[in-house]
Amino acid sequence: MCVAVPMNVIEINDKMGVVEYNGVKREVGLMLMDDVKLGDWVLIHAGFAISKLNQKEAEETISLIKEMEALE
């Protein structure tokens, strides 16, 4: 199963960026997307931003991930 995780863009350096959620920061590739800006919420999969989403969608997705973790 593949999972993409919503994270917030906090830094952009050309085609790379730093994203953060809940204190966890990761350097990711932004080259698959054209219009990423600071503060955007993006889905991260395999080290790359693959899609943008709004904050409400990000929060809903994070909530679902937490529910799945609780089932384990």
C-alpha distances in whole Angstrom, upper triangle without the diagonal:
4,7,10,13,16,19,23,25,28,29,29,30,31,27,26,25,25,22,23,22,23,25,22,23,21,22,20,21,23,24,21,23,27,28,26,29,29,28,25,22,19,16,15,12,12,16,17,18,16,18,21,21,24,24,24,21,19,21,19,16,17,18,15,13,16,16,13,14,17,16,15
4,7,10,13,16,20,21,24,25,25,27,27,23,22,22,21,19,20,19,21,23,20,20,18,19,17,18,19,20,18,19,23,24,23,25,26,25,22,19,16,12,11,8,9,12,13,14,13,15,17,18,21,22,22,18,17,19,18,14,15,17,15,12,16,17,14,15,18,18,17
4,6,10,13,16,18,21,23,23,25,25,22,21,20,19,16,17,15,17,19,17,17,16,17,15,17,18,19,17,18,22,22,20,23,23,22,19,16,13,9,9,7,9,12,12,12,12,13,15,15,18,18,18,15,13,15,14,11,11,14,12,9,13,14,12,13,16,16,16
4,7,10,13,15,18,19,20,22,22,19,18,16,16,13,14,13,16,18,15,15,14,15,13,14,14,16,14,15,19,19,17,19,19,18,15,12,9,6,5,5,8,10,9,9,8,9,11,12,15,15,16,13,11,13,13,9,10,13,12,10,13,15,14,14,18,18,18
4,6,10,12,15,17,18,21,22,19,17,15,14,11,11,9,12,14,12,12,11,14,12,14,15,17,16,16,19,19,16,18,17,16,13,10,8,5,5,7,10,10,10,9,10,10,11,11,13,13,14,11,9,11,11,8,8,11,11,8,11,14,13,13,16,18,18
4,7,10,13,15,16,19,21,18,16,14,13,9,9,8,11,13,12,12,12,14,12,14,14,17,16,15,18,16,14,15,14,12,10,6,5,4,6,9,12,12,11,9,10,9,9,8,10,9,11,9,6,8,10,7,7,11,11,10,12,15,15,15,18,20,20
4,7,9,12,13,17,18,16,14,11,9,6,5,5,9,10,9,9,9,11,10,13,13,16,16,15,17,16,12,13,11,10,8,6,6,6,7,10,13,11,11,9,11,11,10,10,11,10,12,11,8,10,12,10,9,13,14,13,14,17,18,17,20,22,23
4,6,9,11,15,17,16,14,10,8,5,5,6,10,11,10,9,10,12,11,13,13,16,16,15,16,14,11,10,8,6,6,5,6,9,10,14,16,14,13,10,13,12,10,10,10,9,12,12,9,11,14,13,12,15,17,16,17,20,21,21,23,26,26
4,6,8,11,13,12,10,7,6,4,7,9,13,13,12,10,10,10,10,11,10,14,14,13,14,12,8,7,5,5,5,6,7,10,10,14,16,13,12,10,13,12,10,12,12,12,15,15,12,15,18,16,16,19,21,19,21,24,24,24,27,29,29
4,7,10,13,14,11,8,6,5,7,10,13,12,12,9,10,10,11,13,12,16,17,16,16,14,11,9,6,6,8,10,11,14,14,17,18,15,15,13,16,16,14,15,15,14,18,18,15,17,20,19,18,21,23,22,23,26,27,26,28,31,31
4,7,10,11,9,5,5,7,9,13,16,14,14,10,10,9,10,12,11,14,16,15,15,14,10,9,6,9,10,12,13,15,15,18,18,15,14,13,16,17,15,17,18,17,21,21,18,20,23,22,21,24,26,24,26,29,29,28,31,34,33
4,6,7,6,4,7,9,12,16,19,18,16,13,12,10,10,10,8,11,14,12,12,11,9,8,7,10,11,13,13,15,15,17,18,14,13,12,15,16,15,17,18,19,22,22,19,22,25,23,23,26,28,26,28,31,31,30,33,35,35
4,6,5,6,8,12,15,19,22,20,18,15,13,10,10,10,9,11,14,14,13,13,11,11,11,14,15,17,16,18,17,19,19,15,14,14,17,18,18,21,22,22,26,25,23,26,28,26,26,29,31,29,30,34,33,33,36,38,37
4,6,8,11,14,18,21,24,23,21,18,16,12,11,9,8,9,12,12,11,12,11,11,12,16,16,18,16,18,17,19,19,16,14,14,16,17,17,21,22,24,27,26,24,27,29,27,27,31,32,30,32,35,35,34,38,39,39
4,7,11,13,17,20,23,22,20,17,14,11,9,6,5,5,9,9,9,11,10,12,13,16,15,16,14,16,14,16,15,12,10,10,13,15,15,19,21,22,26,24,22,25,27,25,25,29,29,28,30,33,32,32,35,37,36
4,7,10,14,17,20,19,17,13,10,7,6,5,5,7,10,11,12,13,10,12,12,15,14,15,13,14,12,14,14,10,9,10,13,15,15,18,20,21,25,23,21,24,26,23,23,27,27,25,27,31,30,29,33,34,33
4,6,10,14,17,16,14,10,8,6,5,6,6,10,12,12,13,13,9,10,9,11,11,12,11,13,11,14,14,10,9,9,13,14,14,16,18,18,22,21,18,21,23,21,20,24,25,23,25,28,28,27,30,32,32
4,7,11,13,12,10,7,6,4,6,9,9,13,15,14,16,15,12,11,10,11,11,12,11,13,11,14,14,11,11,10,14,15,15,17,18,17,21,20,17,19,22,20,18,22,23,21,22,26,26,25,28,30,29
4,7,10,10,8,6,5,6,7,10,10,14,15,14,16,15,11,11,9,9,9,9,8,10,9,12,13,10,10,9,13,13,13,14,15,14,17,17,13,15,18,16,15,18,20,18,19,22,22,21,24,27,26
4,7,6,5,4,7,9,10,14,14,18,18,18,20,18,14,14,11,10,11,9,10,11,11,14,15,13,13,12,15,15,14,15,15,13,16,16,12,13,17,15,13,16,18,16,17,20,21,19,22,25,24
4,5,5,7,9,12,13,16,17,20,20,20,22,20,17,16,14,12,12,10,11,11,11,14,16,14,15,14,16,16,15,14,14,12,14,14,10,11,14,12,10,13,15,13,13,17,18,16,19,21,21
4,6,8,12,15,16,20,20,24,24,23,25,24,20,19,17,14,15,13,14,15,14,17,19,17,18,17,20,20,18,17,17,14,16,16,12,12,15,14,10,13,15,13,12,16,17,15,17,20,20
4,6,10,13,16,19,20,24,25,24,26,24,21,20,17,15,16,15,16,16,16,18,19,17,19,18,21,21,20,20,19,17,19,19,16,15,18,17,14,16,19,17,16,19,20,18,20,23,23
4,7,10,13,16,18,21,22,22,24,23,19,19,17,15,16,14,14,14,13,15,16,14,16,16,18,19,19,19,19,17,20,19,15,16,18,17,14,16,18,15,15,19,19,17,19,22,21
4,7,10,13,15,18,19,19,21,21,17,17,14,14,15,13,13,14,12,14,14,12,13,14,17,18,18,18,19,18,20,20,16,17,20,18,16,19,20,18,18,22,22,20,23,25,24
4,6,10,12,15,16,17,19,19,16,16,14,15,15,14,12,12,10,11,11,8,10,11,15,16,17,18,19,19,21,20,17,18,21,18,17,20,21,18,19,23,22,21,24,26,25
4,7,10,13,14,15,17,17,14,15,14,15,15,14,13,13,10,12,11,7,9,10,14,16,16,19,20,20,23,22,19,21,23,21,19,23,24,21,23,26,25,24,27,29,28
4,6,9,11,12,14,15,12,14,13,15,14,13,11,11,8,9,9,5,5,7,10,13,14,16,19,19,22,20,17,20,22,19,19,22,23,20,22,25,24,24,27,29,28
4,6,8,9,12,13,11,13,14,16,14,14,11,12,9,10,9,6,5,6,9,12,14,17,19,20,23,21,19,22,24,21,21,25,25,22,25,28,27,26,30,31,30
4,6,6,8,9,7,10,12,14,12,12,10,11,10,11,12,9,6,6,8,10,11,15,17,19,22,20,18,21,23,20,21,25,25,23,26,28,27,27,31,32,32
4,5,7,10,10,13,15,17,15,16,13,13,12,13,13,11,8,8,9,11,13,17,20,22,24,22,21,24,26,23,24,27,27,26,28,31,30,30,34,35,34
4,7,10,10,14,16,18,15,15,11,12,11,11,12,11,7,7,6,9,11,15,18,20,23,20,19,23,24,21,22,26,25,24,27,29,28,29,32,33,32
4,6,7,10,13,15,12,12,10,11,12,13,14,13,9,7,7,7,9,12,15,18,20,18,17,21,22,20,21,25,25,24,27,29,28,29,32,33,33
4,6,9,13,15,12,14,12,14,15,17,18,16,13,10,10,10,11,14,16,19,22,20,19,23,24,23,24,27,28,27,30,32,31,32,35,37,37
4,6,10,12,10,12,11,14,15,17,19,18,14,11,11,10,9,12,14,16,19,18,18,21,23,21,23,26,26,26,29,31,31,32,35,36,36
4,7,9,7,9,8,11,13,15,17,15,12,9,10,9,8,11,12,14,17,16,15,19,21,19,20,23,24,24,26,28,28,29,32,34,34
4,6,6,9,10,14,15,18,20,17,15,12,14,12,10,12,12,14,17,17,16,19,21,20,21,24,25,25,26,29,30,30,33,35,35
4,6,9,11,14,15,19,20,18,16,13,16,14,12,13,13,13,17,17,15,18,21,20,20,23,25,24,25,28,29,29,31,34,34
4,7,9,13,14,18,21,18,16,13,16,14,11,11,10,10,13,14,12,14,17,17,17,20,22,21,22,25,26,26,29,31,32
4,6,10,12,16,18,16,14,11,12,10,7,8,8,8,12,12,10,13,16,15,15,18,20,20,21,24,25,25,27,30,30
4,7,10,13,16,15,13,9,11,9,6,6,6,6,10,9,7,10,12,11,12,15,16,16,18,20,21,21,24,26,27
4,6,10,13,12,9,6,7,6,4,6,8,9,12,10,8,12,13,11,12,15,16,15,18,20,20,21,24,25,26
4,7,10,10,8,6,6,5,6,7,10,11,13,10,8,12,13,10,11,14,14,13,16,18,17,18,21,23,23
4,7,6,5,5,6,8,9,11,14,14,16,14,11,14,15,12,12,16,16,14,16,19,18,18,21,23,22
4,5,5,7,7,9,12,14,17,18,19,16,14,17,17,14,14,18,16,14,17,19,18,18,21,22,21
4,6,9,9,13,15,17,21,21,23,20,18,20,21,17,17,21,19,17,19,22,20,19,23,24,22
4,7,9,12,15,17,20,20,22,20,17,20,21,18,18,21,21,18,20,23,21,21,25,26,24
4,6,9,12,14,18,19,21,18,16,19,21,17,18,21,21,19,21,24,23,23,26,27,26
4,6,8,11,14,15,18,15,13,17,18,15,16,20,19,18,21,23,22,22,26,27,27
4,7,10,14,16,18,15,13,17,18,15,16,20,19,18,21,23,22,23,26,27,27
4,7,10,13,15,12,11,15,15,13,15,18,18,17,20,22,22,23,26,27,27
4,7,10,12,10,9,13,14,13,14,17,18,17,20,22,22,23,26,27,28
4,7,8,6,6,10,11,10,12,15,15,16,18,20,20,22,24,26,27
4,6,5,6,9,10,11,12,14,16,17,19,20,21,23,25,26,28
4,5,5,6,9,10,10,12,14,15,16,18,20,21,23,25,26
4,5,5,6,9,10,11,12,14,15,17,19,20,21,23,25
4,5,5,6,9,10,11,12,14,15,17,19,20,22,23
4,5,5,6,9,10,11,12,14,15,17,19,20,22
4,5,5,6,9,10,11,12,14,15,17,19,21
4,5,5,6,9,10,11,13,14,15,17,19
4,5,5,6,9,10,11,12,14,16,17
4,5,5,6,9,10,11,12,15,16
4,5,5,6,9,10,11,13,15
4,5,5,6,9,10,11,13
4,5,5,6,9,10,11
4,5,5,6,9,10
4,5,5,7,9
4,5,5,7
4,5,5
4,5
4
